[in-house]
Amino acid sequence: MKILVVEFFLAGLGGPIGKLPASLVREARAMLQTLLDSLALDPNLRVRTLLHPDADLRLSWQIDVTWAISHPLVELKSQLCRTDFFWPVAPETDGHLQAMVKVARQYGVETFAPEERILELARDKWQTYEHLQLAEVPTPRTVLPGSDLPGAGPWVVKPRDGVGSQGVRLIRAREEVPATGNLILQEYCPGTDISQALVGGQVGVWYLPPCLQILEGKGSFEYLGGETPLDAGRSRRAERLSRKVATSLGRFSGWMGLDMVLGSDPDGADDRVIEINPRLTTSFVGLNRLALEPLGPAAVRHALGYEGNRPEFGTSLVRFSAMGETGGKLSQEMKERET
């Protein structure tokens, strides 16, 4: 089977790579490098990708590369005409992921992504909040600028249409809270930051091991990396929240990441779902290392409804950085944060 994997920024679809935020580029490289290496290990897959020359990836000989030098969108459409399965990796901001998925589905290509209704919901964090509230999924109290603030503070301010930690900040003083803007204001929920990956397919939802998220802190939410697996108690709580979200969304396909906070109550009374990310997230780096067989091909098989056992996961702790490093290769920045 021919499978095309395209990462939005590294294909040049988001403009010159050198002008993009460094945090976005490093996470994009980590995800795409790990995903391509994982898929290339399956002899039944012919892996192709579209890259800008500035992508700076180390690719094995099994991967076919098309270089997008001047017209990446034209090259994308050309490649879609010659593939069986499309795995897009793109931010939902500004409708980028929706646009890629729409083009692929117009070409009749099986696409590893959630349905349009979910992409639209996850793109707008206010709509996401309203959906979770209606479905009685625990989530931080959230308001729009100009409304009464939720609680006594502190508060988290973030763009309604944002990705990663871009534009997200912690505010402690009421006079610093913006009164206008395309933003949402959330009550700050202390606890352990967790990411949970789900894979939807023709045979239901596959819940992968949750990962601890390591953030910069001190008012910044920049993502540094994570670790997995968690202890049994926190894993059960994370999956319980994930099942609530999946039930509220109905049947879906593709990879989905959920950000959540597990509070201090061991029974989960103060656990909260923060965001829905309808795409591959950097936790794939750690999960692929934890899995006892390549995770990329297993996700594709699940999406297509192929029979077969899902891969088992190891029990030894795996730590990974936002740059794709694992174990002893962790960046100095992350090591300092850990200490």
C-alpha contacts under 8 A as a table, 3 or more apart, distances in Angstrom:
res1	aa1	res2	aa2	distance
1	M	44	N	6.35
1	M	45	L	5.05
1	M	46	R	5.96
1	M	84	D	6.34
1	M	85	F	7.62
2	K	45	L	5.97
2	K	46	R	4.69
2	K	47	V	6.19
2	K	48	R	7.39
2	K	82	R	7.95
2	K	83	T	5.18
2	K	84	D	5.21
2	K	85	F	6.44
3	I	45	L	6.65
3	I	46	R	6.06
3	I	47	V	5.15
3	I	48	R	6.10
3	I	83	T	5.92
3	I	84	D	5.94
3	I	85	F	4.70
3	I	86	F	5.78
3	I	87	W	7.38
4	L	47	V	6.14
4	L	48	R	4.76
4	L	49	T	5.53
4	L	79	Q	7.60
4	L	80	L	7.54
4	L	83	T	6.27
4	L	84	D	7.84
4	L	85	F	6.25
4	L	86	F	4.88
4	L	87	W	6.18
5	V	36	L	7.64
5	V	47	V	7.45
5	V	48	R	6.24
5	V	49	T	4.96
5	V	50	L	7.26
5	V	86	F	6.08
5	V	87	W	4.83
5	V	88	P	5.89
5	V	89	V	7.51
6	V	10	L	7.98
6	V	11	A	6.64
6	V	49	T	5.62
6	V	50	L	5.66
6	V	51	L	7.66
6	V	87	W	6.66
6	V	88	P	5.19
6	V	89	V	6.05
7	E	10	L	5.58
7	E	11	A	5.95
7	E	28	A	7.07
7	E	32	L	6.66
7	E	50	L	7.82
7	E	88	P	6.22
7	E	89	V	4.57
7	E	90	A	5.90
8	F	11	A	5.50
8	F	12	G	6.77
8	F	13	L	5.43
8	F	14	G	6.37
8	F	88	P	7.62
8	F	89	V	6.15
8	F	90	A	4.89
8	F	91	P	7.59
8	F	96	H	7.94
9	F	12	G	5.35
9	F	13	L	5.70
9	F	14	G	5.01
9	F	15	G	7.37
9	F	17	I	6.77
9	F	25	V	7.17
9	F	28	A	7.17
9	F	90	A	7.49
10	L	13	L	7.46
10	L	17	I	6.95
10	L	25	V	7.65
10	L	28	A	7.14
10	L	29	R	7.47
10	L	51	L	5.73
10	L	52	H	5.93
10	L	54	D	7.61
10	L	55	A	5.04
11	A	14	G	7.87
11	A	50	L	5.55
11	A	51	L	4.19
11	A	52	H	4.84
11	A	55	A	7.33
11	A	68	A	6.43
11	A	72	P	6.59
12	G	15	G	5.45
12	G	16	P	6.37
12	G	17	I	6.68
12	G	51	L	7.04
12	G	52	H	5.34
12	G	68	A	6.94
12	G	72	P	6.20
13	L	72	P	6.06
13	L	73	L	6.81
14	G	17	I	7.54
15	G	19	K	7.69
15	G	20	L	7.80
16	P	19	K	5.60
16	P	20	L	7.01
17	I	20	L	5.41
17	I	25	V	7.42
17	I	54	D	6.71
17	I	55	A	7.36
18	G	54	D	7.97
20	L	24	L	7.14
20	L	25	V	6.85
21	P	24	L	5.51
21	P	25	V	6.59
22	A	25	V	5.21
22	A	26	R	6.17
23	S	26	R	5.34
23	S	27	E	6.28
23	S	222	E	7.91
24	L	27	E	5.39
24	L	28	A	6.06
24	L	164	G	7.79
25	V	28	A	5.01
25	V	29	R	6.15
26	R	29	R	5.18
26	R	30	A	6.21
26	R	322	A	6.70
26	R	323	M	5.32
27	E	30	A	5.02
27	E	31	M	6.15
27	E	282	T	6.30
27	E	322	A	5.37
27	E	323	M	5.85
27	E	324	G	7.50
28	A	31	M	5.32
28	A	32	L	6.06
28	A	282	T	7.97
29	R	32	L	5.30
29	R	33	Q	5.79
29	R	55	A	7.58
29	R	56	D	7.96
29	R	57	L	7.01
29	R	323	M	7.17
29	R	324	G	7.70
30	A	33	Q	5.43
30	A	34	T	6.17
30	A	282	T	7.00
30	A	285	V	7.01
30	A	322	A	6.68
30	A	323	M	5.18
30	A	324	G	4.32
31	M	34	T	5.39
31	M	35	L	6.01
31	M	280	L	7.66
31	M	281	T	7.07
31	M	282	T	5.57
31	M	284	F	6.71
31	M	285	V	6.36
31	M	324	G	7.16
32	L	35	L	5.06
32	L	36	L	5.97
33	Q	36	L	5.43
33	Q	37	D	6.15
33	Q	57	L	6.59
33	Q	58	R	7.35
33	Q	59	L	7.63
34	T	37	D	5.25
34	T	38	S	6.08
34	T	284	F	7.69
34	T	285	V	6.05
34	T	288	N	7.73
34	T	324	G	7.45
35	L	38	S	5.10
35	L	39	L	6.18
35	L	284	F	7.79
35	L	296	G	6.09
36	L	39	L	5.22
36	L	40	A	6.02
36	L	47	V	7.45
36	L	59	L	7.92
36	L	63	I	7.62
37	D	40	A	5.23
37	D	41	L	6.78
37	D	59	L	7.61
37	D	60	S	7.37
38	S	41	L	5.66
38	S	42	D	7.75
38	S	288	N	7.63
38	S	294	P	5.27
38	S	295	L	6.52
38	S	296	G	5.41
38	S	297	P	7.11
39	L	42	D	5.81
39	L	45	L	7.12
39	L	47	V	6.89
39	L	294	P	7.21
39	L	295	L	7.91
39	L	296	G	5.22
39	L	297	P	5.41
40	A	43	P	7.22
40	A	45	L	7.02
40	A	46	R	7.49
40	A	47	V	6.24
40	A	60	S	7.98
40	A	62	Q	6.19
40	A	63	I	6.65
41	L	294	P	7.13
42	D	45	L	5.66
42	D	297	P	6.53
43	P	46	R	7.53
46	R	62	Q	7.72
46	R	63	I	7.36
46	R	64	D	7.97
47	V	62	Q	7.23
47	V	63	I	5.23
47	V	64	D	6.28
48	R	63	I	5.64
48	R	64	D	4.58
48	R	65	V	5.86
48	R	66	T	7.76
49	T	63	I	7.37
49	T	64	D	6.40
49	T	65	V	5.17
49	T	66	T	6.37
50	L	65	V	5.90
50	L	66	T	4.92
50	L	67	W	5.97
50	L	68	A	6.44
50	L	75	E	7.76
50	L	76	L	7.12
51	L	55	A	6.26
51	L	65	V	6.95
51	L	66	T	6.34
51	L	67	W	5.11
51	L	68	A	5.66
52	H	55	A	5.43
52	H	67	W	5.58
52	H	68	A	4.90
52	H	69	I	5.96
52	H	72	P	7.94
53	P	56	D	7.09
53	P	67	W	6.45
53	P	68	A	7.30
53	P	69	I	6.93
59	L	63	I	6.72
60	S	63	I	5.96
61	W	64	D	7.60
66	T	75	E	7.88
68	A	71	H	6.27
68	A	72	P	4.79
68	A	75	E	6.40
69	I	72	P	6.80
71	H	74	V	5.45
71	H	75	E	6.37
72	P	75	E	4.97
72	P	76	L	6.05
73	L	76	L	4.96
73	L	77	K	6.36
74	V	77	K	5.29
74	V	78	S	6.26
75	E	78	S	4.99
75	E	79	Q	6.18
76	L	79	Q	5.18
76	L	80	L	6.20
77	K	80	L	5.07
77	K	81	C	6.57
77	K	103	V	7.63
77	K	104	A	7.86
78	S	81	C	5.45
78	S	82	R	7.17
79	Q	82	R	5.30
79	Q	83	T	6.60
80	L	83	T	5.40
80	L	86	F	7.60
80	L	104	A	6.53
80	L	107	Y	7.09
80	L	109	V	7.11
81	C	107	Y	7.02
83	T	86	F	7.19
83	T	109	V	7.27
84	D	109	V	6.04
84	D	110	E	6.51
85	F	109	V	6.00
85	F	110	E	4.92
85	F	111	T	5.86
85	F	112	F	7.47
86	F	104	A	7.35
86	F	109	V	6.68
86	F	110	E	6.20
86	F	111	T	4.72
86	F	112	F	6.10
87	W	111	T	6.07
87	W	112	F	5.00
87	W	113	A	7.26
88	P	97	L	7.42
88	P	100	M	7.06
88	P	101	V	7.25
88	P	111	T	7.68
88	P	112	F	6.99
88	P	113	A	7.28
88	P	279	R	7.99
89	V	97	L	7.42
89	V	279	R	6.31
89	V	280	L	6.16
90	A	96	H	6.48
90	A	97	L	5.05
90	A	279	R	7.02
91	P	95	G	7.90
91	P	96	H	6.13
91	P	97	L	5.71
91	P	163	V	6.34
91	P	279	R	7.57
92	E	95	G	5.44
92	E	96	H	5.62
92	E	97	L	4.96
92	E	98	Q	6.88
92	E	119	L	7.10
92	E	122	A	7.40
92	E	123	R	5.29
92	E	161	D	7.84
92	E	162	G	7.80
92	E	163	V	7.19
92	E	277	N	7.88
92	E	278	P	7.57
93	T	96	H	6.10
93	T	97	L	7.61
93	T	123	R	6.04
93	T	161	D	5.33
93	T	162	G	5.49
93	T	163	V	6.29
94	D	123	R	7.97
94	D	161	D	6.97
95	G	98	Q	5.12
95	G	99	A	6.06
95	G	123	R	7.27
96	H	99	A	5.21
96	H	100	M	6.44
97	L	100	M	5.26
97	L	101	V	6.18
97	L	119	L	7.73
98	Q	101	V	5.16
98	Q	102	K	5.96
98	Q	116	E	7.06
98	Q	119	L	6.42
98	Q	120	E	7.71
99	A	102	K	5.10
99	A	103	V	6.26
100	M	103	V	5.35
100	M	104	A	6.36
101	V	104	A	5.20
101	V	105	R	6.15
101	V	111	T	6.89
101	V	113	A	7.16
102	K	105	R	5.25
102	K	106	Q	6.08
103	V	106	Q	5.12
103	V	107	Y	6.44
104	A	107	Y	5.13
104	A	108	G	6.48
104	A	109	V	5.46
104	A	110	E	7.69
104	A	111	T	6.81
105	R	108	G	4.80
105	R	109	V	5.39
105	R	110	E	6.94
105	R	111	T	6.85
106	Q	109	V	7.57
111	T	254	G	7.83
112	F	253	S	6.62
112	F	254	G	4.49
112	F	255	W	7.06
112	F	300	V	7.83
112	F	303	A	7.25
113	A	253	S	5.80
113	A	254	G	4.04
113	A	255	W	6.31
113	A	278	P	7.20
113	A	279	R	6.87
114	P	118	I	6.18
114	P	119	L	6.50
114	P	200	G	7.94
114	P	252	F	5.48
114	P	253	S	4.81
114	P	254	G	5.17
114	P	255	W	7.35
114	P	256	M	7.83
114	P	278	P	6.42
115	E	118	I	5.51
115	E	119	L	6.38
115	E	252	F	6.33
115	E	253	S	6.92
116	E	119	L	5.05
116	E	120	E	6.10
117	R	120	E	5.23
117	R	121	L	6.19
118	I	121	L	4.97
118	I	122	A	6.06
118	I	249	L	7.32
118	I	278	P	7.40
119	L	122	A	5.33
119	L	123	R	6.11
119	L	278	P	6.36
120	E	123	R	5.30
120	E	124	D	6.99
121	L	124	D	5.85
121	L	125	K	7.70
121	L	127	Q	5.87
121	L	128	T	5.71
122	A	125	K	6.38
122	A	127	Q	7.47
122	A	128	T	5.80
122	A	275	E	7.78
122	A	276	I	5.71
122	A	277	N	6.43
122	A	278	P	6.73
123	R	160	R	7.79
123	R	161	D	5.78
123	R	162	G	7.67
124	D	127	Q	5.32
124	D	128	T	6.25
124	D	160	R	5.32
124	D	161	D	5.28
125	K	128	T	4.81
125	K	129	Y	6.14
125	K	159	P	7.84
125	K	160	R	4.88
125	K	161	D	6.55
125	K	184	I	7.45
125	K	275	E	7.36
126	W	129	Y	5.07
126	W	130	E	6.31
126	W	142	T	7.88
126	W	144	L	7.93
126	W	160	R	6.19
126	W	184	I	6.68
127	Q	130	E	5.09
127	Q	131	H	6.09
128	T	131	H	5.10
128	T	132	L	6.19
128	T	275	E	7.47
128	T	276	I	7.47
129	Y	132	L	5.20
129	Y	133	Q	6.09
129	Y	139	T	7.26
129	Y	142	T	7.08
130	E	133	Q	5.10
130	E	134	L	6.13
131	H	134	L	5.21
131	H	135	A	6.18
132	L	135	A	5.04
132	L	136	E	6.04
132	L	137	V	5.02
132	L	138	P	7.22
132	L	139	T	6.90
132	L	245	V	7.51
132	L	248	S	7.74
133	Q	136	E	5.01
133	Q	137	V	6.00
133	Q	138	P	7.24
133	Q	139	T	7.21
134	L	137	V	7.73
135	A	248	S	5.94
137	V	241	L	7.44
137	V	244	K	6.29
137	V	245	V	6.71
137	V	272	R	7.95
137	V	273	V	7.35
138	P	241	L	7.99
138	P	271	D	6.91
138	P	272	R	5.00
138	P	273	V	6.12
139	T	271	D	7.93
139	T	272	R	4.56
139	T	273	V	4.85
139	T	274	I	6.07
140	P	186	Q	6.11
140	P	187	E	5.80
140	P	188	Y	7.36
140	P	189	C	6.88
140	P	272	R	6.34
140	P	273	V	7.44
140	P	274	I	6.91
141	R	150	P	5.99
141	R	186	Q	5.73
141	R	187	E	5.67
142	T	150	P	6.60
142	T	184	I	6.71
142	T	185	L	5.54
142	T	186	Q	4.35
142	T	187	E	6.58
143	V	147	S	6.23
143	V	148	D	7.50
143	V	149	L	6.89
143	V	150	P	7.02
143	V	184	I	5.92
143	V	185	L	5.30
143	V	186	Q	6.55
144	L	147	S	5.89
144	L	183	L	6.61
144	L	184	I	4.95
144	L	185	L	6.05
145	P	178	P	6.50
145	P	179	A	4.87
145	P	180	T	5.14
145	P	181	G	6.79
145	P	183	L	6.71
145	P	184	I	6.54
145	P	185	L	6.84
146	G	178	P	7.99
146	G	179	A	4.87
146	G	180	T	6.45
149	L	152	A	7.61
149	L	185	L	7.55
150	P	153	G	7.44
150	P	155	W	7.97
150	P	185	L	7.96
150	P	186	Q	6.85
150	P	187	E	5.67
151	G	187	E	6.58
153	G	171	I	7.80
153	G	172	R	6.04
153	G	173	A	7.70
153	G	187	E	6.43
153	G	188	Y	6.88
154	P	170	L	6.91
154	P	171	I	5.66
154	P	172	R	4.40
154	P	173	A	7.31
154	P	187	E	6.59
154	P	188	Y	5.68
155	W	170	L	5.83
155	W	171	I	5.27
155	W	172	R	6.43
155	W	185	L	6.49
155	W	186	Q	5.50
155	W	187	E	4.68
155	W	188	Y	4.88
156	V	168	V	6.99
156	V	169	R	5.78
156	V	170	L	4.70
156	V	171	I	6.22
156	V	185	L	5.75
156	V	186	Q	5.06
156	V	187	E	6.22
156	V	188	Y	5.72
157	V	167	G	7.87
157	V	168	V	5.67
157	V	169	R	5.48
157	V	170	L	6.41
157	V	171	I	7.22
157	V	177	V	7.96
157	V	183	L	6.82
157	V	184	I	5.96
157	V	185	L	4.80
157	V	186	Q	6.51
158	K	162	G	7.31
158	K	167	G	5.77
158	K	168	V	4.43
158	K	169	R	6.72
158	K	183	L	5.61
158	K	184	I	5.70
158	K	185	L	6.81
159	P	162	G	5.10
159	P	167	G	6.36
159	P	168	V	7.11
159	P	182	N	6.10
159	P	183	L	4.35
159	P	184	I	6.27
160	R	182	N	5.93
160	R	183	L	4.91
160	R	184	I	5.84
161	D	182	N	7.92
162	G	166	Q	6.66
162	G	167	G	7.47
163	V	166	Q	6.08
164	G	222	E	7.79
164	G	223	Y	7.75
165	S	168	V	5.34
165	S	221	F	5.58
165	S	222	E	5.30
165	S	223	Y	7.00
166	Q	222	E	8.00
168	V	220	S	7.44
168	V	221	F	6.68
169	R	219	G	6.01
169	R	220	S	5.91
169	R	221	F	6.90
170	L	188	Y	7.92
170	L	219	G	4.89
170	L	220	S	6.95
171	I	174	R	7.75
171	I	176	E	6.73
171	I	177	V	6.79
171	I	219	G	7.63
172	R	176	E	7.71
173	A	176	E	5.53
173	A	177	V	7.11
174	R	177	V	5.42
178	P	181	G	7.30
180	T	183	L	7.66
189	C	261	V	7.13
189	C	263	G	7.68
189	C	272	R	7.80
190	P	261	V	7.34
190	P	263	G	6.47
191	G	261	V	5.65
191	G	262	L	5.35
191	G	263	G	4.40
191	G	264	S	6.36
192	T	212	L	7.35
192	T	213	Q	7.88
192	T	261	V	5.32
192	T	262	L	5.09
192	T	263	G	6.47
193	D	212	L	6.06
193	D	213	Q	5.25
193	D	214	I	7.37
193	D	259	D	7.39
193	D	260	M	6.02
193	D	261	V	4.68
193	D	262	L	6.65
194	I	210	P	6.71
194	I	211	C	5.64
194	I	212	L	4.70
194	I	213	Q	5.32
194	I	238	A	7.66
194	I	259	D	5.89
194	I	260	M	5.21
194	I	261	V	5.85
194	I	262	L	7.19
195	S	210	P	5.74
195	S	211	C	5.24
195	S	212	L	6.47
195	S	213	Q	6.53
195	S	257	G	6.60
195	S	258	L	5.51
195	S	259	D	4.66
195	S	260	M	6.25
195	S	283	S	7.25
196	Q	207	Y	7.73
196	Q	208	L	6.89
196	Q	209	P	6.86
196	Q	210	P	4.47
196	Q	211	C	6.39
196	Q	238	A	6.97
196	Q	239	E	7.56
196	Q	242	S	7.20
196	Q	257	G	5.63
196	Q	258	L	5.09
196	Q	259	D	6.62
196	Q	260	M	7.91
197	A	207	Y	6.43
197	A	208	L	5.53
197	A	209	P	7.35
197	A	210	P	6.78
197	A	255	W	7.20
197	A	256	M	5.72
197	A	257	G	4.48
197	A	258	L	6.34
197	A	283	S	7.77
198	L	205	V	6.54
198	L	206	W	5.62
198	L	207	Y	4.84
198	L	208	L	6.06
198	L	255	W	5.96
198	L	256	M	5.12
198	L	257	G	6.26
198	L	258	L	7.99
199	V	205	V	5.62
199	V	206	W	5.02
199	V	207	Y	6.71
199	V	208	L	7.86
199	V	253	S	6.99
199	V	254	G	5.66
199	V	255	W	4.67
199	V	256	M	6.24
199	V	299	A	6.75
199	V	302	H	7.59
199	V	303	A	7.26
200	G	203	V	7.86
200	G	204	G	5.91
200	G	205	V	4.54
200	G	206	W	6.40
200	G	251	R	7.45
200	G	252	F	5.39
200	G	253	S	4.14
200	G	254	G	5.13
200	G	255	W	6.48
200	G	256	M	7.83
200	G	302	H	7.62
200	G	303	A	6.19
201	G	204	G	5.45
201	G	205	V	6.36
201	G	252	F	6.72
201	G	253	S	4.73
201	G	254	G	6.61
201	G	302	H	5.79
201	G	303	A	3.88
201	G	304	L	6.35
201	G	305	G	6.38
202	Q	253	S	7.45
202	Q	302	H	7.35
202	Q	303	A	6.04
202	Q	304	L	6.23
202	Q	305	G	4.95
203	V	302	H	7.19
203	V	303	A	7.77
203	V	305	G	5.63
204	G	251	R	7.33
205	V	246	A	7.90
206	W	302	H	7.99
207	Y	239	E	7.12
207	Y	242	S	8.00
208	L	287	L	7.95
209	P	228	T	7.31
209	P	229	P	6.32
209	P	230	L	7.79
209	P	235	S	7.08
209	P	287	L	7.43
210	P	228	T	6.78
210	P	229	P	6.69
210	P	230	L	6.79
210	P	235	S	6.19
210	P	238	A	6.70
210	P	239	E	7.65
211	C	226	G	6.33
211	C	227	E	5.56
211	C	228	T	4.78
211	C	229	P	6.28
211	C	230	L	6.67
211	C	283	S	6.83
212	L	226	G	5.14
212	L	227	E	5.19
212	L	228	T	6.35
212	L	230	L	7.14
213	Q	223	Y	7.32
213	Q	224	L	7.78
213	Q	225	G	6.07
213	Q	226	G	4.47
213	Q	227	E	6.96
214	I	223	Y	6.25
214	I	224	L	5.54
214	I	225	G	5.26
214	I	226	G	5.16
215	L	220	S	7.61
215	L	221	F	5.50
215	L	222	E	5.49
215	L	223	Y	4.67
215	L	224	L	5.50
215	L	225	G	7.30
216	E	220	S	5.72
216	E	221	F	5.70
216	E	222	E	5.22
216	E	223	Y	6.41
216	E	224	L	6.54
216	E	337	R	7.21
217	G	220	S	5.01
217	G	221	F	6.01
217	G	222	E	7.65
223	Y	322	A	6.75
224	L	321	S	5.70
224	L	322	A	5.15
224	L	333	E	7.96
224	L	334	M	6.11
225	G	282	T	7.85
225	G	283	S	7.85
225	G	319	R	7.62
225	G	320	F	5.46
225	G	321	S	3.90
225	G	322	A	4.65
225	G	323	M	7.96
225	G	334	M	7.33
226	G	283	S	7.20
226	G	286	G	7.48
226	G	319	R	5.81
226	G	320	F	5.47
226	G	321	S	6.41
227	E	230	L	7.84
227	E	286	G	6.81
227	E	317	L	6.83
227	E	318	V	5.43
227	E	319	R	4.25
227	E	320	F	6.16
228	T	286	G	6.81
228	T	287	L	7.33
228	T	290	L	7.53
228	T	317	L	5.75
228	T	318	V	5.39
228	T	319	R	6.70
229	P	290	L	7.95
229	P	315	T	6.74
229	P	316	S	7.56
229	P	317	L	6.04
229	P	318	V	7.17
230	L	234	R	6.38
230	L	235	S	5.85
231	D	234	R	5.74
231	D	235	S	6.15
232	A	235	S	5.06
232	A	236	R	6.17
233	G	236	R	5.34
233	G	237	R	6.44
233	G	266	P	7.69
234	R	237	R	5.02
234	R	238	A	6.09
234	R	262	L	7.57
235	S	238	A	5.17
235	S	239	E	6.19
236	R	239	E	5.21
236	R	240	R	6.04
237	R	240	R	5.05
237	R	241	L	6.42
237	R	262	L	7.75
237	R	267	D	7.88
237	R	268	G	6.36
237	R	271	D	7.99
238	A	241	L	5.33
238	A	242	S	6.21
238	A	260	M	7.79
238	A	262	L	7.59
239	E	242	S	4.81
239	E	243	R	6.04
240	R	243	R	5.26
240	R	244	K	6.53
241	L	244	K	5.17
241	L	245	V	6.48
241	L	272	R	7.85
241	L	273	V	7.11
242	S	245	V	5.12
242	S	246	A	6.12
242	S	258	L	7.28
243	R	246	A	5.01
243	R	247	T	5.98
244	K	247	T	5.22
244	K	248	S	6.25
245	V	248	S	5.10
245	V	249	L	6.34
246	A	249	L	5.20
246	A	250	G	6.27
246	A	251	R	7.73
247	T	250	G	5.38
247	T	251	R	7.95
249	L	252	F	7.42
253	S	303	A	6.52
254	G	278	P	7.85
254	G	279	R	7.49
254	G	303	A	6.55
255	W	278	P	6.50
255	W	279	R	5.36
255	W	280	L	5.76
256	M	276	I	7.37
256	M	277	N	5.74
256	M	278	P	4.50
256	M	279	R	5.10
256	M	280	L	6.40
256	M	281	T	7.95
257	G	276	I	6.22
257	G	277	N	4.89
257	G	278	P	6.32
257	G	279	R	6.57
257	G	280	L	6.77
257	G	281	T	6.27
258	L	273	V	7.28
258	L	274	I	7.52
258	L	275	E	5.86
258	L	276	I	4.88
258	L	277	N	5.97
259	D	273	V	6.19
259	D	274	I	5.31
259	D	275	E	5.13
259	D	276	I	6.60
259	D	277	N	7.79
260	M	271	D	7.45
260	M	272	R	5.59
260	M	273	V	4.24
260	M	274	I	4.91
260	M	275	E	7.02
261	V	271	D	5.72
261	V	272	R	5.28
261	V	273	V	6.48
261	V	274	I	7.06
262	L	268	G	6.90
262	L	270	D	6.90
262	L	271	D	4.40
262	L	272	R	6.51
263	G	266	P	7.76
263	G	268	G	6.71
263	G	269	A	7.60
263	G	270	D	5.04
263	G	271	D	5.06
263	G	272	R	7.79
264	S	268	G	7.73
264	S	270	D	7.15
265	D	268	G	5.36
265	D	269	A	5.91
265	D	270	D	6.32
266	P	269	A	7.77
268	G	271	D	5.12
277	N	280	L	7.83
277	N	281	T	7.73
280	L	284	F	7.12
281	T	284	F	6.10
282	T	285	V	5.83
282	T	286	G	7.91
282	T	322	A	6.62
283	S	286	G	5.46
283	S	287	L	6.23
284	F	287	L	4.98
284	F	288	N	5.78
285	V	288	N	5.52
285	V	289	R	6.55
285	V	320	F	6.91
285	V	324	G	6.08
286	G	289	R	5.14
286	G	290	L	6.17
286	G	318	V	6.31
286	G	319	R	6.70
286	G	320	F	5.69
286	G	326	T	7.37
287	L	290	L	4.93
287	L	291	A	6.05
287	L	295	L	7.56
288	N	291	A	5.23
288	N	293	E	7.94
288	N	294	P	6.31
288	N	295	L	5.22
288	N	296	G	7.66
289	R	292	L	7.76
289	R	318	V	7.15
290	L	313	F	5.54
290	L	314	G	5.41
290	L	315	T	7.70
290	L	316	S	7.83
290	L	318	V	6.47
291	A	294	P	6.66
291	A	295	L	6.42
291	A	311	P	6.44
291	A	312	E	6.02
291	A	313	F	4.30
291	A	314	G	6.16
292	L	311	P	6.28
292	L	312	E	5.66
292	L	313	F	5.47
292	L	314	G	6.38
293	E	311	P	5.97
293	E	312	E	7.53
294	P	297	P	6.33
294	P	298	A	6.83
295	L	298	A	5.11
295	L	299	A	6.20
295	L	311	P	7.44
296	G	299	A	5.25
296	G	300	V	6.46
297	P	300	V	5.06
297	P	301	R	6.19
298	A	301	R	5.11
298	A	302	H	6.20
298	A	310	R	6.65
298	A	311	P	7.06
299	A	302	H	5.09
299	A	303	A	6.16
300	V	303	A	5.10
300	V	304	L	6.29
301	R	304	L	5.25
301	R	305	G	6.15
301	R	306	Y	5.21
301	R	307	E	7.82
302	H	305	G	5.08
302	H	306	Y	6.10
303	A	306	Y	7.84
318	V	326	T	7.01
318	V	327	G	6.43
319	R	326	T	5.57
319	R	327	G	5.48
319	R	330	L	7.79
320	F	324	G	6.34
320	F	325	E	5.41
320	F	326	T	4.23
320	F	327	G	6.50
320	F	330	L	6.56
321	S	324	G	5.39
321	S	325	E	5.20
321	S	326	T	6.48
321	S	330	L	6.02
321	S	331	S	6.88
321	S	334	M	6.85
322	A	325	E	7.36
323	M	331	S	8.00
325	E	329	K	5.42
325	E	330	L	5.23
325	E	331	S	7.13
326	T	329	K	5.53
326	T	330	L	5.67
327	G	330	L	6.02
330	L	334	M	6.61
330	L	335	K	6.73
331	S	334	M	5.43
331	S	335	K	6.37
332	Q	335	K	4.98
332	Q	336	E	6.09
333	E	336	E	5.34
333	E	337	R	6.40
334	M	337	R	4.99
334	M	338	E	6.15
335	K	338	E	5.01
335	K	339	T	6.41
336	E	339	T	5.27
